[in-house]
Amino acid sequence: RSTDKVGNREVETFERKTVLGKEVFPEGSYYPIPNTQRGSDAAVSPDGSKVAYFEYTDGVLNLVTINIDGTDKKNLTNYTDGTWLQKVDWSPDGTQLVLSIFRNFQQDLYIVQADGSGIKPITWDNWEEMDAHWAADGDIYFAAEPDGIFNVYRYEPDTGDFFQVTNVVGGAVTPQISPSGHMAYTYYSAAGWKV
């Protein structure tokens, strides 16, 4: 810990984290993307040129894309009614996005074109779907609780078919698929949350 002077105040700060004597994120190796104030839950496009994220204003989240250098910012949604968004991810070819939208007491998964056109639901039901991940194999993995317990499901955009992937007692959320096809997820048991 050290003490730094900020304006008229002295604040206690922590030293930068190091591993084997080197900073994990050296000063100057990171920077905020310009024009992304009040942004959260960023997802980088497959080619690394754009970022999709949620922008918070007046109790509402909206989906935004922006170039990695802070130019060409586009609002893909313009909700003003308390709509809430959760977890955005890019399709493998970078032409579409998947996200969870909560409005009118219902949370479903939607696909939208990367230019903001053609938003459409892929689920429309009475239970919650969340944590959508668009895997390299082209399928969308997500968590849903049709029987009251969250499990991981898979959606095939080409066929429109759904498949249950896990069948756990406690709950399975936040699925991620590795390039080799292995799935990692967060599992809830009597011992708490585990990956």
C-alpha positions as CSV (number, residue, x, y, z in Angstrom):
1,R,0.0,0.0,0.0
2,S,1.1,3.6,-0.6
3,T,-0.4,7.0,-0.1
4,D,-1.0,9.3,-3.1
5,K,-2.2,12.9,-3.2
6,V,-5.3,13.4,-5.3
7,G,-6.3,17.0,-5.4
8,N,-6.5,18.2,-1.8
9,R,-6.9,14.7,-0.4
10,E,-4.4,11.9,0.5
11,V,-5.7,8.5,-0.5
12,E,-4.4,5.1,0.3
13,T,-3.8,3.0,-2.8
14,F,-2.5,-0.5,-3.5
15,E,0.6,-1.2,-5.5
16,R,0.2,-2.6,-9.0
17,K,-0.1,-6.4,-9.0
18,T,3.1,-8.2,-10.0
19,V,3.9,-11.8,-11.0
20,L,7.5,-12.9,-10.8
21,G,8.5,-9.3,-10.4
22,K,6.7,-8.0,-13.5
23,E,3.5,-6.0,-13.6
24,V,0.5,-8.0,-14.7
25,F,-0.9,-5.1,-16.7
26,P,2.0,-2.6,-17.0
27,E,1.2,1.1,-16.9
28,G,0.3,2.3,-20.4
29,S,-0.6,-1.2,-21.7
30,Y,-4.3,-0.5,-21.3
31,Y,-6.6,2.4,-21.9
32,P,-10.3,3.2,-21.8
33,I,-12.0,3.1,-25.2
34,P,-13.1,6.7,-25.8
35,N,-16.9,7.5,-25.9
36,T,-17.9,4.5,-23.8
37,Q,-18.9,6.3,-20.6
38,R,-21.4,4.3,-18.5
39,G,-20.6,1.2,-20.5
40,S,-20.6,-2.4,-19.2
41,D,-20.4,-6.0,-20.3
42,A,-18.2,-5.6,-23.3
43,A,-17.8,-8.2,-26.0
44,V,-15.1,-7.9,-28.7
45,S,-15.9,-8.8,-32.3
46,P,-14.2,-11.9,-33.7
47,D,-11.9,-9.8,-35.9
48,G,-11.0,-7.5,-32.9
49,S,-12.2,-4.3,-34.6
50,K,-15.4,-3.6,-32.7
51,V,-16.9,-3.8,-29.2
52,A,-20.5,-4.4,-28.4
53,Y,-21.5,-3.3,-24.9
54,F,-24.4,-2.0,-22.8
55,E,-24.8,1.7,-22.1
56,Y,-26.6,2.7,-18.9
57,T,-28.8,5.8,-18.9
58,D,-31.7,6.7,-16.6
59,G,-32.5,3.2,-15.4
60,V,-32.3,1.6,-18.9
61,L,-29.6,-0.3,-20.7
62,N,-29.2,-0.1,-24.5
63,L,-27.0,-2.1,-26.9
64,V,-24.2,-0.2,-28.5
65,T,-21.3,-1.0,-30.9
66,I,-18.2,1.0,-31.3
67,N,-14.8,0.7,-33.1
68,I,-12.0,-0.3,-30.8
69,D,-10.5,3.2,-31.2
70,G,-13.8,4.9,-30.0
71,T,-15.1,5.9,-33.4
72,D,-18.3,5.0,-35.3
73,K,-20.5,4.5,-32.1
74,K,-23.9,3.1,-33.0
75,N,-26.9,2.6,-30.7
76,L,-28.5,-0.7,-31.8
77,T,-31.4,-0.3,-29.4
78,N,-33.1,2.8,-28.0
79,Y,-35.2,1.7,-25.1
80,T,-36.6,4.3,-22.7
81,D,-39.0,2.1,-20.7
82,G,-36.9,0.3,-18.1
83,T,-35.8,-2.5,-20.4
84,W,-32.8,-4.4,-19.0
85,L,-30.2,-6.2,-21.1
86,Q,-27.8,-9.0,-20.1
87,K,-24.7,-10.6,-21.7
88,V,-24.1,-9.9,-25.3
89,D,-21.9,-12.0,-27.6
90,W,-20.9,-12.0,-31.3
91,S,-21.6,-14.6,-33.9
92,P,-18.5,-16.4,-35.1
93,D,-18.6,-14.4,-38.4
94,G,-19.2,-11.1,-36.6
95,T,-22.4,-10.3,-38.5
96,Q,-24.9,-10.8,-35.6
97,L,-25.2,-10.5,-31.8
98,V,-27.1,-12.5,-29.3
99,L,-28.3,-11.1,-26.0
100,S,-30.9,-11.5,-23.2
101,I,-33.6,-8.8,-23.0
102,F,-35.8,-8.3,-19.9
103,R,-39.0,-6.4,-20.6
104,N,-42.6,-6.6,-19.6
105,F,-41.7,-9.1,-16.8
106,Q,-40.2,-11.6,-19.4
107,Q,-36.5,-12.4,-20.1
108,D,-35.7,-14.0,-23.5
109,L,-32.9,-14.4,-25.9
110,Y,-32.7,-12.2,-29.1
111,I,-30.5,-12.1,-32.1
112,V,-29.8,-8.8,-33.8
113,Q,-27.8,-7.9,-36.9
114,A,-24.5,-6.1,-36.1
115,D,-25.9,-3.0,-37.8
116,G,-28.9,-3.0,-35.4
117,S,-31.5,-4.3,-37.9
118,G,-33.6,-7.4,-37.7
119,I,-33.9,-7.9,-34.0
120,K,-35.9,-11.1,-33.3
121,P,-36.5,-13.4,-30.3
122,I,-35.2,-16.9,-30.4
123,T,-37.0,-17.8,-27.2
124,W,-40.4,-16.5,-26.1
125,D,-41.7,-18.3,-23.0
126,N,-42.5,-17.9,-19.3
127,W,-39.0,-18.8,-17.9
128,E,-35.7,-16.9,-17.9
129,E,-32.9,-17.4,-20.5
130,M,-29.6,-15.7,-19.8
131,D,-25.8,-15.9,-20.2
132,A,-25.9,-16.5,-24.0
133,H,-22.6,-17.5,-25.6
134,W,-22.2,-17.9,-29.4
135,A,-19.7,-20.6,-29.8
136,A,-17.2,-21.1,-32.7
137,D,-19.2,-24.1,-33.8
138,G,-22.1,-21.7,-34.7
139,D,-24.4,-22.8,-31.8
140,I,-25.6,-20.6,-29.0
141,Y,-25.2,-21.9,-25.5
142,F,-27.2,-20.3,-22.6
143,A,-28.7,-20.9,-19.2
144,A,-32.5,-21.4,-18.7
145,E,-34.8,-22.6,-15.9
146,P,-37.9,-24.2,-17.4
147,D,-38.3,-26.5,-14.5
148,G,-37.1,-24.1,-11.8
149,I,-33.4,-25.0,-11.9
150,F,-31.0,-23.3,-14.3
151,N,-29.3,-25.7,-16.7
152,V,-27.3,-25.1,-19.9
153,Y,-29.0,-25.4,-23.2
154,R,-27.9,-25.3,-26.8
155,Y,-29.7,-23.6,-29.7
156,E,-28.9,-24.4,-33.3
157,P,-29.6,-21.2,-35.4
158,D,-29.6,-23.2,-38.7
159,T,-32.3,-25.6,-37.6
160,G,-34.1,-23.7,-34.8
161,D,-33.7,-26.7,-32.5
162,F,-33.0,-26.6,-28.7
163,F,-31.1,-29.2,-26.7
164,Q,-30.5,-29.6,-23.0
165,V,-26.8,-29.9,-22.3
166,T,-26.6,-30.2,-18.5
167,N,-29.0,-31.8,-16.0
168,V,-27.8,-30.6,-12.5
169,V,-29.6,-30.4,-9.2
170,G,-28.2,-27.0,-8.0
171,G,-27.9,-24.9,-11.1
172,A,-25.7,-24.3,-14.1
173,V,-25.0,-20.9,-15.6
174,T,-22.5,-18.8,-17.7
175,P,-21.5,-21.5,-20.3
176,Q,-18.4,-20.9,-22.4
177,I,-17.2,-23.2,-25.1
178,S,-13.5,-23.5,-25.8
179,P,-12.1,-23.6,-29.4
180,S,-11.6,-27.4,-28.9
181,G,-15.3,-27.8,-27.9
182,H,-15.0,-28.2,-24.2
183,M,-17.6,-26.4,-22.0
184,A,-16.9,-24.5,-18.8
185,Y,-19.8,-23.3,-16.7
186,T,-20.6,-22.2,-13.2
187,Y,-22.3,-24.8,-11.1
188,Y,-24.1,-24.3,-7.8
189,S,-24.0,-27.0,-5.2
190,A,-24.4,-27.3,-1.4
191,A,-20.8,-26.1,-1.2
192,G,-21.5,-22.9,-3.2
193,W,-20.6,-21.8,-6.7
194,K,-17.8,-23.6,-8.5
195,V,-16.5,-23.5,-12.1
